Every structure is written in C-alpha cells, then in structure tokens.
Amino acid sequence: EGFGIPPLEAMACGCPVVASNVSSIPEAVGDAGLLFDPNNPNDLIKQIEKIITDKPTALNLIEKGIIRAKKFGWDGMADIIYKGYQELL
C-alpha cells in the first residue's frame, strides 16, 4: 500500500482501526487508530484485544477515524497534490 488508503477507508466506514506502525500508515492513521509493530505478533494481539474489550476506546477511535478520513477526501487530496506540484515548480 502506497499511502494507507485501506485504513482510511475503514475509518470512513466507522470501523476502529489497528494498523502497522511502518511506512506511511502512521501518517495516514494519525491518532485515530492503534498502531502495532508488524514484527511483534503479541503487539498486534494486544491492540486488537484493546478494541474488543475497551468499548470507550473503540468508540473514541471510531469517532476520530470518521473525522480523520474526511481530511483525505478526493478534493482535499487533489488540492494537496496540486499545491505540492506548485512548490516544485
């Protein structure tokens, strides 16, 4: 995955997200998801268990995720890319 679109899609659908802490995924997820070390299966288990057993945390992540996903809509992304090209020129 080039930027972290699958976690953003999940957030837009109202799902709490557990995602890898490598590549660009932490940048996409921000504080709206729980991150884990992909080299540590126990870390993944811990984060999934947190969402399953801690309802306030899960609901908070859902709320934050919906807000976060809206920041990466197509119009906003096109604007960011356009501004990036302008800076390069």
C-alpha positions in Angstrom: 0.0 0.0 0.0 1.4 3.3 -1.1 -0.1 5.7 1.5 -2.6 3.9 3.8 -5.8 4.1 1.9 -7.3 0.8 3.4 -7.1 2.1 7.0 -8.7 5.4 5.9 -11.4 3.5 4.1 -12.1 1.5 7.2 -12.2 4.7 9.3 -14.7 6.3 6.8 -16.9 3.2 7.3 -16.9 3.6 11.1 -14.5 0.8 11.9 -11.9 1.1 14.7 -8.5 0.6 13.1 -5.5 -1.4 14.1 -2.6 -0.7 11.6 1.1 -1.3 11.2 3.4 1.3 12.5 5.7 1.3 9.4 5.8 3.0 6.1 3.3 5.9 5.6 0.5 4.2 7.5 1.1 6.0 10.8 0.9 9.3 8.9 -2.4 8.3 7.4 -3.9 6.9 10.6 -2.6 9.6 13.0 -4.2 9.3 16.5 -7.4 7.8 15.1 -6.2 4.2 15.2 -4.0 1.9 17.2 -0.6 1.0 15.8 1.4 -2.2 16.2 4.9 -3.4 15.3 4.5 -5.9 12.4 7.5 -7.8 13.7 5.7 -8.4 17.0 2.6 -10.6 16.8 1.9 -10.1 20.5 1.7 -6.3 19.9 -1.0 -6.9 17.2 -2.9 -9.2 19.6 -2.7 -6.6 22.4 -4.1 -3.8 20.1 -6.9 -6.0 18.8 -7.8 -7.1 22.4 -7.9 -3.4 23.4 -10.5 -2.6 20.8 -12.6 -5.7 21.7 -12.5 -5.3 25.4 -12.4 -1.5 25.9 -15.6 -0.1 24.4 -14.8 3.6 25.2 -11.5 3.3 23.4 -13.2 1.6 20.4 -15.9 4.3 20.3 -13.3 7.1 20.5 -11.3 5.6 17.7 -14.5 5.3 15.5 -15.3 9.0 16.1 -11.7 10.1 15.5 -11.5 7.8 12.4 -14.5 9.3 10.7 -13.1 12.8 11.2 -9.6 11.8 10.1 -10.9 10.0 7.0 -12.7 13.2 5.9 -9.4 15.0 5.8 -8.3 12.7 3.0 -11.3 13.1 0.6 -10.6 13.3 -3.1 -11.0 17.0 -3.3 -8.6 17.6 -0.4 -6.1 15.2 -1.8 -6.2 16.8 -5.2 -5.6 20.2 -3.6 -2.6 18.9 -1.6 -1.1 17.3 -4.7 -1.7 20.5 -6.7 0.0 22.6 -4.1 2.9 20.2 -3.9 3.4 20.5 -7.7 3.3 24.3 -7.4 6.0 24.2 -4.8 8.2 22.1 -7.1 7.8 24.5 -10.0 
